[in-house]
Structure formats: C-alpha cells, structure tokens
C-alpha cells in the first residue's frame, strides 16, 4: 500500500505537469496580442487598421506574409515604407511619411548631445507602446559602425521614429503617422520578420546630390566614407528593389554587396 500511494502521488504530479504544459500552449500570446494589451495600440488599429489593409490590398500584399523595409532621408524629411511578401524577391513602395521636424545637419551621429539624427544601416529593435510621443519604434543606434567611429563611452542612444513633432535626434512623423507605421511594423514582426531594416541617408543620393555632398565635404573622411557606403546601398535598392547585403568592417566602414536571389 505504501508503494502504491507513492505511485499515485507521482502519477498525479506528472498529470498536473503535463496539464500545465498543455494549458500554456493555448495561452501563449503572439507579439500582436501582447501589443494589443496597450490602449494606444488598440486605438492605432481602430484608427488606421482599415487604411493599412487597403494599402496592402493595392499592392496585393497580406499581413501574414508581410516583410518591410524603411528608408529615411534627412534633407527631404521623409520616411519611405516598402513591403513585399516573404516569398518575393522585390519590394514595392507602400507609402511615404513626412518627417515633421529634424535636428542637426548632414552627417552621422558621433556622440551624445550633438543633436544629430544618425545615418547608416540600422533596424527596428524596440516597440514602445507607452512612449512620451504616443508610440515609438526604436532604432538600434549605436550600431557596430557607430561604436567604432563614435566617441567611446559617450555615444548616446534612444533614437526613435515616433509621434508628435519635436526632436533632438529622432524622426517624428506626427501621431497619425506613427499610428499607421507602428501597426504595419507590428504585423510584420508578428508574422516572422525578426528585424525590420532601416537605412537613414543624409539625402536622396542621386549622382547630382552625391557630387554636391562630395564637393562640400571632400576633406571629411568620416562623412565621405559613410556616404560612399550608403550610396552603394542606395544604388542597389533603386535599381533592383532588393536589399543589399551589409557587412560591418573593423574600420567602421561597410562592405555593401548585391544579394543573389534564385
């Protein structure tokens, strides 16, 4: 009887263990579910969800296969949203958002307090549903290049695309703008895109514009090195509508090469 009692207890414990595992499989929330716990995200879907679906339908895209890419241009004060299906090779332009305020000038951010908006190859690394500026999407500044070329131990951080219309180094696109862009990004991440690339340019790097920047900054090797790398990425995407492959080099520069798709 003693051993039978122990057996019953062990069986009971295993039953409870497997029951808890089974229940947890039904209660695991998706990333979107977690975001929808916040009132501002729910409001963003209420205000912009239908419009988002209409924009995707125009491009024959669906949220369950959505992959995004963002290009920001400081001089032109805009952020372009590009998208594709996970099975596609080519991106389509979905929408352009106006950056309503900027700070600093052309060139990368190299230290805290310089008021510069960063320039370079980044990705979204944070979703903030309770931002001081309604909603915000964090950019992974400082990236590996910034860490090499910036002022060590004084690089700053917390660079966001956000709502409202104020900035000391971020990219504000107003509350209506961030509501829409935020839920686009929620959908992409919820459906498997772990990193949403963001490239920040000083301006649209046409041949004419790049020549203008080069003439004015030819003695600034830091700016010219970065802009040369950004120009390569700009050209590849403009010509192919495909993301280049970016490798961060020990010098702080980048190897920018065209991806090979089947």
C-alpha positions as CSV (number, residue, x, y, z in Angstrom):
1,X,0.0,0.0,0.0
2,X,2.9,2.3,0.8
3,X,4.4,2.0,-2.7
4,X,1.0,2.2,-4.4
5,X,0.4,5.5,-2.6
6,X,3.8,6.9,-3.8
7,X,2.9,5.8,-7.4
8,X,-0.4,7.6,-7.2
9,X,1.3,10.7,-6.0
10,X,3.9,10.6,-8.8
11,X,1.2,10.0,-11.4
12,X,-0.7,12.9,-10.0
13,X,2.3,15.2,-10.2
14,X,3.1,14.2,-13.8
15,X,-0.6,14.7,-14.7
16,X,-0.5,18.2,-13.3
17,X,2.8,18.9,-15.0
18,X,1.5,17.9,-18.4
19,X,-1.8,19.7,-17.9
20,X,0.1,22.9,-17.2
21,X,2.2,22.5,-20.3
22,X,-0.9,21.9,-22.4
23,X,-2.6,24.9,-21.0
24,X,0.4,27.1,-21.6
25,X,0.4,26.1,-25.3
26,X,-3.1,27.6,-25.5
27,X,-2.4,30.8,-23.6
28,X,0.9,31.8,-25.3
29,X,0.2,35.3,-26.7
30,X,1.5,36.4,-30.0
31,X,3.6,39.6,-30.4
32,X,0.5,41.3,-31.7
33,X,-1.6,40.1,-28.8
34,X,0.9,41.5,-26.4
35,X,0.9,44.8,-28.1
36,X,-2.9,45.0,-28.1
37,X,-2.8,45.0,-24.3
38,X,-1.9,48.7,-24.6
39,X,-4.7,51.2,-25.2
40,X,-2.7,53.3,-27.7
41,X,-2.0,50.3,-29.9
42,X,-5.7,49.3,-29.8
43,X,-6.5,52.9,-30.8
44,X,-4.0,52.8,-33.6
45,X,-5.7,49.7,-35.0
46,X,-9.1,51.3,-34.6
47,X,-8.0,54.5,-36.4
48,X,-5.6,53.1,-39.0
49,X,-6.2,49.3,-39.4
50,X,-8.6,49.6,-42.3
51,X,-6.4,52.0,-44.1
52,X,-3.4,49.7,-43.6
53,X,-5.4,46.8,-45.1
54,X,-6.4,48.9,-48.1
55,X,-2.8,50.0,-48.8
56,X,-1.7,46.3,-48.7
57,X,-4.6,45.2,-50.9
58,X,-3.5,47.8,-53.5
59,X,-0.1,46.1,-53.7
60,X,-1.5,42.5,-53.4
61,X,0.2,42.0,-50.1
62,X,-1.2,40.4,-47.0
63,X,-0.2,40.8,-43.3
64,X,0.6,37.1,-42.8
65,X,3.4,37.3,-45.3
66,X,4.5,40.9,-44.9
67,X,8.1,41.9,-44.9
68,X,9.0,45.6,-44.5
69,X,11.9,48.0,-45.2
70,X,12.2,51.6,-44.2
71,X,14.3,54.3,-45.9
72,X,14.7,57.7,-44.2
73,X,16.0,60.8,-45.9
74,X,17.0,63.7,-43.7
75,X,17.2,66.5,-46.2
76,X,13.9,65.6,-47.8
77,X,12.3,65.0,-44.4
78,X,10.6,61.7,-45.3
79,X,10.5,58.0,-44.5
80,X,9.6,55.6,-47.2
81,X,7.8,52.4,-46.3
82,X,8.5,49.4,-48.6
83,X,7.0,46.0,-48.4
84,X,6.9,42.5,-50.0
85,X,5.7,39.0,-49.4
86,X,8.1,36.7,-47.6
87,X,8.3,34.6,-50.8
88,X,9.0,37.6,-53.1
89,X,12.4,39.0,-54.1
90,X,11.3,42.5,-54.9
91,X,10.0,45.3,-52.6
92,X,7.2,47.6,-53.6
93,X,6.7,51.2,-52.3
94,X,3.7,51.3,-50.0
95,X,3.7,54.8,-48.5
96,X,5.9,57.8,-47.6
97,X,5.6,59.5,-44.2
98,X,6.6,63.1,-43.7
99,X,9.2,63.8,-41.0
100,X,7.8,67.0,-39.5
101,X,10.9,68.1,-37.6
102,X,14.6,67.5,-37.7
103,X,17.7,68.5,-35.8
104,X,21.4,68.7,-36.6
105,X,22.7,68.5,-40.1
106,X,24.1,66.1,-42.7
107,X,26.5,63.5,-41.4
108,X,26.4,60.7,-38.8
109,X,25.8,60.9,-35.1
110,X,29.0,60.5,-33.3
111,X,28.3,61.4,-29.6
112,X,25.6,62.1,-27.1
113,X,24.2,65.7,-27.2
114,X,25.3,66.5,-30.8
115,X,21.6,66.7,-31.8
116,X,22.4,64.6,-34.9
117,X,20.0,62.2,-36.4
118,X,22.1,59.1,-37.1
119,X,23.0,57.9,-40.6
120,X,23.7,54.4,-41.6
121,X,22.3,50.8,-41.8
122,X,20.0,50.0,-38.9
123,X,17.0,48.0,-37.9
124,X,14.0,48.4,-35.6
125,X,14.9,46.9,-32.2
126,X,12.2,48.2,-29.9
127,X,8.4,48.7,-29.9
128,X,7.3,51.3,-27.3
129,X,3.5,51.3,-26.8
130,X,3.7,53.9,-24.0
131,X,6.1,56.4,-25.5
132,X,6.2,60.1,-24.4
133,X,5.5,60.7,-28.1
134,X,2.4,58.5,-28.4
135,X,4.0,55.4,-30.0
136,X,7.7,54.9,-31.0
137,X,9.9,52.4,-32.9
138,X,13.4,52.2,-31.6
139,X,16.4,52.2,-34.0
140,X,19.5,50.2,-33.0
141,X,21.8,53.2,-32.7
142,X,24.7,52.9,-31.9
143,X,25.3,50.1,-34.5
144,X,28.7,48.4,-34.9
145,X,30.0,51.2,-37.1
146,X,28.9,53.9,-34.7
147,X,30.7,52.1,-31.8
148,X,33.9,52.1,-33.8
149,X,33.8,55.6,-35.2
150,X,31.9,57.5,-32.4
151,X,33.1,58.9,-29.1
152,X,33.7,55.9,-26.9
153,X,31.6,55.8,-23.8
154,X,29.6,58.9,-24.9
155,X,27.6,57.7,-27.9
156,X,24.2,58.4,-26.6
157,X,21.2,56.3,-27.7
158,X,17.4,56.1,-27.6
159,X,16.8,57.1,-31.2
160,X,13.3,56.5,-32.3
161,X,10.8,57.0,-35.1
162,X,7.9,58.4,-33.0
163,X,4.8,60.6,-32.9
164,X,4.4,64.3,-32.1
165,X,6.6,66.8,-33.8
166,X,9.6,67.5,-31.7
167,X,13.1,66.0,-31.9
168,X,16.7,66.1,-30.6
169,X,18.0,63.4,-32.9
170,X,14.9,61.3,-33.6
171,X,12.5,61.1,-36.5
172,X,9.0,62.4,-35.6
173,X,6.2,61.7,-38.1
174,X,3.2,63.0,-36.0
175,X,0.7,60.9,-34.0
176,X,-1.4,59.9,-37.1
177,X,1.7,58.9,-38.9
178,X,3.2,56.7,-36.1
179,X,-0.2,55.0,-35.5
180,X,-0.1,53.6,-39.0
181,X,3.6,52.9,-39.3
182,X,3.6,51.2,-35.9
183,X,0.8,48.7,-36.7
184,X,2.5,48.0,-40.1
185,X,5.6,47.0,-38.1
186,X,3.6,45.1,-35.5
187,X,2.1,43.0,-38.3
188,X,5.5,42.3,-39.9
189,X,7.1,41.2,-36.6
190,X,4.1,39.2,-35.6
191,X,4.4,37.2,-38.8
192,X,8.0,36.3,-38.6
193,X,10.2,39.3,-39.5
194,X,12.6,39.5,-36.6
195,X,14.4,42.5,-37.9
196,X,12.9,45.4,-39.9
197,X,15.8,47.1,-41.7
198,X,16.0,50.9,-41.6
199,X,18.5,52.9,-43.7
200,X,19.0,56.5,-42.8
201,X,20.5,58.7,-45.6
202,X,21.6,62.4,-45.4
203,X,19.5,62.9,-48.6
204,X,18.5,61.1,-51.7
205,X,21.9,60.1,-53.0
206,X,21.4,60.8,-56.7
207,X,24.5,61.3,-58.8
208,X,24.0,65.1,-58.6
209,X,23.3,65.1,-54.9
210,X,26.3,62.9,-54.1
211,X,28.6,65.2,-56.1
212,X,27.2,68.2,-54.2
213,X,27.9,66.5,-50.9
214,X,31.3,65.4,-52.0
215,X,32.3,68.9,-53.1
216,X,31.3,70.4,-49.7
217,X,32.8,67.6,-47.6
218,X,35.8,66.3,-49.5
219,X,38.1,66.8,-46.6
220,X,35.8,65.0,-44.1
221,X,36.9,61.3,-44.4
222,X,34.3,60.2,-41.8
223,X,31.4,61.6,-43.7
224,X,32.7,60.6,-47.1
225,X,33.4,57.1,-46.1
226,X,29.9,56.6,-44.7
227,X,28.2,58.3,-47.7
228,X,30.1,56.2,-50.2
229,X,28.8,53.0,-48.4
230,X,25.3,54.4,-48.3
231,X,25.5,55.4,-51.9
232,X,26.2,51.8,-52.9
233,X,23.2,50.6,-50.9
234,X,21.0,53.3,-52.4
235,X,22.0,52.4,-55.9
236,X,21.4,48.6,-55.4
237,X,18.0,49.1,-53.9
238,X,16.9,51.7,-56.5
239,X,18.0,49.5,-59.4
240,X,16.9,46.1,-58.1
241,X,14.3,46.8,-55.4
242,X,16.2,44.3,-53.3
243,X,18.1,44.8,-50.1
244,X,21.9,44.8,-50.3
245,X,24.0,42.6,-48.1
246,X,25.7,44.8,-45.4
247,X,28.8,43.6,-43.6
248,X,30.3,45.8,-40.8
249,X,34.1,46.0,-41.2
250,X,36.7,46.5,-38.4
251,X,37.4,50.0,-39.7
252,X,33.8,51.1,-39.2
253,X,33.1,51.1,-42.9
254,X,30.8,48.6,-44.6
255,X,31.0,46.0,-47.3
256,X,27.9,46.6,-49.4
257,X,27.2,43.9,-52.0
258,X,24.2,42.9,-54.2
259,X,22.3,39.9,-52.9
260,X,21.9,36.9,-55.2
261,X,18.3,35.7,-55.4
262,X,17.1,32.5,-57.1
